[in-house]
Amino acid sequence: MSGNPFGGLGGRAPVRRRGHIKWLPILLFLLYLGYYFTANQEQVPITGRSQLVDMSREQEAALGVQSYQQILAEERVVGSGAEVDLVREVGRRIAQAASTEDPGFEWDFNLIDSDQANAFCLPGGKVAVYTGILPIAQNPDGLAVVMGHEIAHAIARHGAERIAHQKLVQIGSMAATYALSDMDYQTQNMVMGALGVGAQYGVLLPFSREHESEADYMGLIYAARACFDPTEAPALWQRMGEASGGQPAEFLSTHPSHETRVRQFDEWMPEALEIRKQFCE
């Protein structure tokens, strides 16, 4: 009986073959990436930024209506009262101010009874404000900043753009998985983990922060066009910062820090005041 602890012919340990990268799926993904970017470019109104969107406006609006109806069915909608009238009047004025960029939205405004400090505008112009944000807004000008921001998200098609980015990340992940399939499991996990972190912090989070800053700017312009006081914006975000307490480091967050937002509003304020003067005096 052989004393060879490894067994096999000649007493040698089996040699573990190191895998290699399959370059074809990476090449195909890069070719697809180039085509996808070229074929699905749009421009964001007001800012002129090029964005990646592959969903039709009709599809986007249909998803917005579906989500809106589901949310309203699950939440406590306030039917009438001074706060409802305020939300609808501010919303009407902001929507009118955004009409030059509005791609045929069918506007609807509702107030939801909830302690959440929140508001949203879904594709197609479906807007809801939560009662919890009204004490932070404090006045019609503050509410106009909030609603202008949310309406800007919908007009700029940020939701559809996020879906396109996530789609690319998923396809890229599939291509990378196949490209690494000949490598050992530990190496695959290490590389895929690094790619996942890179996609999250190098692509998805920065674009989310860019969307927030873009909505801040566009919303400020809409509030100014609608003859609300744009100087309320920095004060509003200071109050939002106080209400939210601690927040993660900006590079880990989907939103800019409140300090960044206040600084940006200060930079944009001369333009907003000039627009308000043009539209309202």
C-alpha positions as CSV (number, residue, x, y, z in Angstrom):
1,M,0.0,0.0,0.0
2,S,1.4,3.3,-1.0
3,G,2.3,5.9,1.7
4,N,1.6,8.7,-0.8
5,P,-0.9,10.9,1.1
6,F,-2.0,12.6,-2.2
7,G,-2.8,9.5,-4.2
8,G,-2.9,9.6,-8.0
9,L,-0.2,8.5,-10.5
10,G,3.4,9.1,-9.7
11,G,2.5,10.4,-6.2
12,R,1.9,13.9,-7.4
13,A,-0.7,16.3,-6.0
14,P,-3.3,17.2,-8.6
15,V,-2.5,20.6,-10.1
16,R,-5.3,23.1,-9.7
17,R,-5.9,24.8,-13.0
18,R,-6.2,28.5,-12.8
19,G,-9.1,29.9,-14.8
20,H,-9.0,32.7,-17.3
21,I,-11.2,35.5,-18.2
22,K,-13.6,35.1,-21.2
23,W,-13.3,38.3,-23.1
24,L,-16.1,37.8,-25.6
25,P,-19.0,38.6,-23.2
26,I,-17.1,41.7,-22.0
27,L,-16.6,42.8,-25.6
28,L,-20.3,42.1,-26.4
29,F,-21.4,44.1,-23.4
30,L,-19.2,47.1,-24.4
31,L,-20.7,47.0,-27.9
32,Y,-24.2,46.8,-26.4
33,L,-23.3,49.7,-24.0
34,G,-22.2,51.9,-26.9
35,Y,-25.4,51.2,-28.9
36,Y,-27.6,51.6,-25.8
37,F,-26.2,55.0,-24.9
38,T,-26.4,56.2,-28.5
39,A,-30.0,55.0,-29.1
40,N,-31.5,56.2,-25.8
41,Q,-30.4,59.7,-25.2
42,E,-32.7,62.5,-24.1
43,Q,-32.2,66.0,-22.7
44,V,-33.5,67.1,-19.3
45,P,-35.6,70.3,-19.6
46,I,-34.1,73.5,-18.1
47,T,-30.7,72.0,-17.3
48,G,-30.1,70.5,-20.7
49,R,-28.3,67.5,-19.2
50,S,-28.1,64.4,-21.4
51,Q,-29.7,61.4,-19.8
52,L,-30.2,57.7,-20.6
53,V,-33.9,56.7,-20.8
54,D,-35.2,53.7,-22.7
55,M,-38.8,53.7,-21.5
56,S,-41.6,55.5,-23.4
57,R,-43.5,58.3,-21.7
58,E,-46.7,56.3,-22.0
59,Q,-45.2,53.3,-20.2
60,E,-43.8,55.6,-17.5
61,A,-47.2,57.3,-17.0
62,A,-49.0,54.0,-16.8
63,L,-46.6,52.8,-14.0
64,G,-47.2,56.1,-12.2
65,V,-51.0,55.8,-12.3
66,Q,-50.8,52.2,-11.1
67,S,-48.5,53.1,-8.2
68,Y,-50.5,56.2,-7.3
69,Q,-53.8,54.3,-7.1
70,Q,-52.2,51.6,-4.9
71,I,-50.8,54.2,-2.5
72,L,-54.0,56.1,-2.2
73,A,-55.9,52.9,-1.6
74,E,-53.6,52.0,1.3
75,E,-53.2,55.5,2.9
76,R,-55.6,57.9,4.7
77,V,-56.4,60.5,2.1
78,V,-57.7,63.8,3.5
79,G,-60.8,64.8,1.5
80,S,-61.3,68.4,2.3
81,G,-60.2,71.3,4.5
82,A,-57.8,74.3,4.4
83,E,-54.7,72.1,4.1
84,V,-56.1,70.2,1.2
85,D,-57.0,73.5,-0.5
86,L,-53.4,74.8,0.1
87,V,-51.8,71.7,-1.4
88,R,-54.0,71.9,-4.5
89,E,-53.5,75.6,-5.0
90,V,-49.7,75.4,-4.6
91,G,-49.7,72.4,-6.8
92,R,-51.8,74.1,-9.5
93,R,-49.5,77.1,-9.6
94,I,-46.3,75.0,-9.8
95,A,-47.8,72.8,-12.5
96,Q,-48.8,75.9,-14.5
97,A,-45.2,77.2,-14.1
98,A,-43.9,73.9,-15.4
99,S,-46.3,73.8,-18.3
100,T,-43.6,74.6,-20.9
101,E,-41.8,71.4,-20.0
102,D,-44.9,69.3,-19.1
103,P,-45.3,66.5,-21.6
104,G,-49.1,66.3,-21.3
105,F,-49.3,65.4,-17.6
106,E,-52.8,64.8,-16.2
107,W,-52.3,66.5,-12.8
108,D,-53.8,65.3,-9.6
109,F,-53.0,66.5,-6.1
110,N,-53.8,64.8,-2.8
111,L,-53.0,65.2,0.9
112,I,-52.3,62.1,2.9
113,D,-52.8,62.0,6.7
114,S,-49.4,60.7,8.0
115,D,-46.6,61.7,10.3
116,Q,-44.1,61.1,7.5
117,A,-42.3,64.3,6.4
118,N,-42.7,63.3,2.7
119,A,-44.1,64.2,-0.7
120,F,-43.9,62.7,-4.1
121,C,-44.8,63.2,-7.8
122,L,-45.2,60.1,-9.9
123,P,-44.9,60.1,-13.7
124,G,-47.9,61.6,-15.3
125,G,-48.4,64.3,-12.7
126,K,-49.7,62.3,-9.7
127,V,-48.8,64.3,-6.6
128,A,-49.2,63.5,-2.9
129,V,-48.1,65.5,0.1
130,Y,-48.0,64.0,3.6
131,T,-49.4,66.1,6.5
132,G,-46.1,65.4,8.4
133,I,-44.2,67.7,6.1
134,L,-46.5,70.7,6.5
135,P,-45.1,71.9,9.8
136,I,-41.6,71.8,8.3
137,A,-42.7,73.6,5.2
138,Q,-44.4,76.2,7.5
139,N,-45.9,78.4,4.8
140,P,-47.0,78.3,1.1
141,D,-43.5,79.3,-0.1
142,G,-41.9,76.4,1.7
143,L,-44.5,74.0,0.4
144,A,-43.9,75.3,-3.1
145,V,-40.2,74.4,-2.8
146,V,-41.1,70.9,-1.7
147,M,-43.7,70.4,-4.4
148,G,-41.5,72.0,-7.1
149,H,-38.8,69.6,-6.2
150,E,-41.0,66.6,-6.5
151,I,-42.7,67.8,-9.7
152,A,-39.2,68.4,-11.2
153,H,-38.3,64.7,-10.6
154,A,-41.2,63.6,-12.7
155,I,-40.7,66.1,-15.5
156,A,-37.0,65.3,-15.6
157,R,-37.9,61.5,-15.8
158,H,-35.5,60.6,-13.1
159,G,-37.3,57.4,-12.3
160,A,-37.0,56.1,-15.8
161,E,-33.4,57.1,-15.9
162,R,-32.7,55.1,-12.7
163,I,-34.4,52.1,-14.2
164,A,-32.1,52.4,-17.3
165,H,-29.0,52.6,-15.1
166,Q,-30.1,49.6,-13.0
167,K,-30.7,47.6,-16.2
168,L,-27.2,48.3,-17.4
169,V,-25.7,47.3,-14.1
170,Q,-27.6,44.1,-14.1
171,I,-26.6,43.3,-17.7
172,G,-23.0,44.2,-16.9
173,S,-23.1,41.9,-13.8
174,M,-24.4,39.0,-16.0
175,A,-21.6,39.6,-18.5
176,A,-19.0,39.7,-15.8
177,T,-20.4,36.5,-14.2
178,Y,-20.0,34.6,-17.5
179,A,-16.6,36.1,-18.2
180,L,-15.3,34.9,-14.9
181,S,-17.0,31.5,-15.0
182,D,-13.8,29.6,-15.6
183,M,-12.1,31.1,-12.5
184,D,-12.3,29.6,-9.0
185,Y,-15.3,30.4,-6.8
186,Q,-13.3,32.6,-4.4
187,T,-11.9,34.8,-7.1
188,Q,-15.3,35.1,-8.7
189,N,-16.8,36.2,-5.4
190,M,-14.0,38.7,-4.8
191,V,-14.2,40.3,-8.3
192,M,-18.0,40.4,-8.4
193,G,-18.1,41.9,-4.9
194,A,-15.7,44.7,-6.0
195,L,-17.7,45.3,-9.2
196,G,-20.9,45.5,-7.1
197,V,-19.4,48.1,-4.7
198,G,-18.0,50.0,-7.7
199,A,-21.4,50.1,-9.4
200,Q,-23.2,51.2,-6.2
201,Y,-20.8,53.9,-5.1
202,G,-19.4,54.9,-8.5
203,V,-22.6,54.9,-10.6
204,L,-26.0,54.5,-8.8
205,L,-25.5,56.7,-5.7
206,P,-23.7,59.6,-7.6
207,F,-26.6,59.7,-10.2
208,S,-29.1,59.6,-7.3
209,R,-27.4,62.7,-5.8
210,E,-27.3,64.3,-9.2
211,H,-31.0,63.8,-9.6
212,E,-31.7,65.3,-6.2
213,S,-29.6,68.4,-7.0
214,E,-31.2,68.7,-10.4
215,A,-34.7,68.5,-8.9
216,D,-33.7,71.2,-6.3
217,Y,-32.6,73.5,-9.1
218,M,-35.6,72.9,-11.4
219,G,-38.0,73.1,-8.5
220,L,-36.5,76.4,-7.4
221,I,-37.1,77.8,-10.9
222,Y,-40.7,76.5,-10.9
223,A,-41.4,78.1,-7.5
224,A,-39.9,81.4,-8.8
225,R,-42.0,81.2,-12.0
226,A,-45.1,80.6,-9.9
227,C,-44.4,83.8,-7.9
228,F,-43.5,82.1,-4.6
229,D,-40.5,83.3,-2.6
230,P,-37.5,81.3,-3.6
231,T,-35.5,82.6,-0.7
232,E,-37.5,80.1,1.5
233,A,-35.6,77.2,0.0
234,P,-32.4,77.4,2.1
235,A,-34.4,77.9,5.3
236,L,-36.7,74.9,4.4
237,W,-33.7,72.6,3.9
238,Q,-32.2,73.7,7.2
239,R,-35.5,72.8,8.9
240,M,-35.4,69.4,7.0
241,G,-31.9,68.8,8.3
242,E,-33.0,69.6,11.9
243,A,-36.0,67.3,11.5
244,S,-34.1,64.4,10.1
245,G,-31.3,64.4,12.7
246,G,-28.1,62.5,11.8
247,Q,-27.5,61.4,8.2
248,P,-24.9,59.2,6.6
249,A,-21.8,60.6,4.9
250,E,-22.7,62.2,1.6
251,F,-20.9,59.7,-0.6
252,L,-22.9,56.9,1.1
253,S,-26.2,58.6,0.6
254,T,-28.7,58.9,-2.2
255,H,-29.2,62.6,-1.3
256,P,-26.8,65.5,-1.0
257,S,-26.1,66.6,2.5
258,H,-28.3,69.4,3.8
259,E,-25.2,71.7,3.9
260,T,-24.5,71.0,0.2
261,R,-28.1,71.8,-0.6
262,V,-28.1,75.1,1.3
263,R,-24.9,76.1,-0.5
264,Q,-26.3,75.2,-3.9
265,F,-29.5,77.2,-3.2
266,D,-27.4,80.2,-2.3
267,E,-25.5,79.9,-5.7
268,W,-28.8,79.6,-7.7
269,M,-30.7,82.3,-5.8
270,P,-29.7,85.3,-8.0
271,E,-31.1,83.5,-11.1
272,A,-34.3,82.5,-9.2
273,L,-34.9,86.0,-8.0
274,E,-34.4,87.4,-11.5
275,I,-36.9,84.8,-12.9
276,R,-39.4,85.7,-10.2
277,K,-39.0,89.4,-11.2
278,Q,-39.6,88.6,-14.9
279,F,-42.7,86.5,-14.3
280,C,-44.3,88.3,-11.4
281,E,-43.7,92.0,-11.6
